[in-house]
Amino acid sequence: KWVATRTGKVVLSILVLLIIARIAIPYILLHYANKKLATMDGYYGHIEDISVALYRGAYTIDSIYLNKTNETTDRQDPFFSASEIDLSLEWKSLFKGKIAGELVFDRPFIKFTKDKVELDDVAKDTSDFRTLLRDFMPIQVNRCEITDGHVMYADYSTDPVVELDATHINAIAQNLKNTYKSSEVLPAS
């Protein structure tokens, strides 16, 4: 009988709209993120899936890659990838009255290649990445964790070719935004 009342219909309608919105959010985010990654100048990227956890204030990116496009050969070279990235609110900061984010990278890979570049290109690439990071994580990051990371440096212009790898990197950077332990001179660890 309660559902048949006007209040019951309004509450039921709002509940149905919230459920529909919750189901649609991951698909909307995935479409938006892939569109952003596909339209970056000089780069092309793709995300396989996005999961949303509203109760944690988080979302998880599953299988992301970002390739650098070689303008002369139109070939894509691997630049960044990760099997999973978890972006969330940092609850420890919230309990201190600050809003900050937390990033957890699972098996990230980044490849730096020595190229002849102009300073204007470096500045443009840097600003593009800052914009992309702000789009994915609009709040400042206070904690960053890397599990089983891989960093590669390559210089293909030398003889012999130089390829340096650092693998199995595990790291945690905390208090980057200085939300706790603010009395210390260098509070980040």
Salt bridges, closest charged atoms under 4 A:
ASP41 OD2 - LYS124 NZ 3.94
ASP77 OD1 - ARG75 NH2 2.60
ASP86 OD1 - ARG56 NH2 2.68
GLU102 OE2 - ARG143 NH1 2.80
ASP106 OD2 - ARG107 NH1 3.64
ASP125 OD2 - LYS68 NZ 3.65
ASP128 OD2 - LYS124 NZ 3.31
ASP135 OD2 - LYS36 NZ 3.03
GLU145 OE1 - ARG143 NH2 2.99
ASP148 OD1 - HIS168 ND1 2.95
ASP165 OD1 - HIS150 NE2 2.80
